[in-house]
Structure formats: structure tokens, C-alpha cells
Amino acid sequence: PSTTCDLCAHRWLFVVSTGGRTGSTTLVDMLSSHPKIHLAGENTNAIEAGMMFWLSIANKSNRMHEKNTHAIHPGQILCDLQQWFADIVIPRQMTPNAVIGF
């Protein structure tokens, strides 16, 4: 089966920092001041949780495939994860074609 969403429907931006006192909060604040950029800032490890979920599902899907049972389609999981991240980030009234992220 194919995915049920367009994984490229949103333009994403992720600011990655190696730790405290790097200026990442200032950078996120400056980028978010642009009317077409919506960044959530601190994400309370949402990216790590999403990755752990993805790895767990991928592992289960591989085992299901080996047993010739109905495997979970990875594209659908990506759609679900993207929607989960979008729900965290997207403001109620977002500018069309805005960039979203953390």
C-alpha cells in the first residue's frame, strides 16, 4: 500500500544544538519572528520519542514480514509521525507555505 499523506506537504526546519549555552534559543526566537516561520523551540524530547517509536515499529514490521503476516507500511508510520510533529508545532492560524519545526 502507498502512503496516505504527502510527506512533503510541510516545509520543516530543525535547529539542532549540542547542549546548553549555544545560542540555539536565540536563533529559534529570531527565526520565529519571521511571519512565515513557526518553530516550537524546546520539544521535550519529542524527536527522540518519535525516533524510538519509529525504530520499535520498524522492528515489529520486519518480524511480521518474516512471518508472512500483514506488515505495517513504513510510509504510513511516517505520515502518522509527521502529523504528530505538526500537531505540536503548527499554530492555530498558520501563514500559507510557512516553515515549521523545532
N, C-alpha and C positions, 0 to 999 in steps of 0.2 A: 504494500500500500504506500501511497505517497503521503507527504506531509499535508496537513490541513490548514497551514498558515504560510504566509510569506515571511521567511526568516530575515529578509532584507527590507521589510516594511518600515522599520525604525532605523534611524541613524544613531549609533551608540558611540559613546566616548567614556573611557575608563581612565581615571587618574590613579596611577599605581605609585605607592610610596613605600620606602624600605623601613620606615619607623617614625618615631616622634621627632618633632622639631625640624622637619624637612621643607616646610613651606607649602605642603600639599593642601592644607585647609585654605590658605590664602589664594592659591591657584584655583581651587574649586570655586571659592567665593567670587573671584574675578571673572572666571568663565561664566558662572551662573548669572552674573549681572547683565549678560547679553540677553536680549529678549527671545532669542531662538535657541538658547541652551538651557537645559534643565538638568542639573546634577543633584543627586540626593546627598552627596557628602558621605559621612560615616554610614556604613551599611550593616553594622552589627554582624559582620561575618556572613552576610548573605551570599557572597560569591563563593566562599568556602563551602557553605551548606549546599549551594547549588551543585558544586563540583562533586561533593560526596554523594549527593542524590544521583547525579549522572553516572558516576562510577558504579554505584550499587545497582542501578537499573541495567546498565550495560553488562555487568557480570551476570545478572539473572537472565537477561535476554540471551546471552551466549549459551548458558546452560540449558535454557528452554529449546534453543535451536538444535543443540546436540541431541536432545531427547525427542526431536521431531514434533514438538508441541508448538502451539502458536506463540511465536516470539513477539516481543514488544518492538515496535518500529522505532528506531533511534530518532528519526526525524520528528515524530510526534512528541517524543520526550523533549526535544529541543524547542518545539513550539510551546509546550507547557512551561518550560523553564523561562523562555523569553517573556511569556505573558506574566509569569510570577515577578520577574525583574521589572517589567514595565509597570505592574501594579504598585511596586514600591516607589518608582521614580516619577511617573507621569503625573503632573498636577491636573487638577480638575479641568482647567481651561488651558490647554496647551496650544501654542502657536503652531500652525501647519508647517510641516517639514522641519520641525525642531530637532535638535540633537539632544539625546537623553543619555543618562548614565550615572556613574558613581564617581 
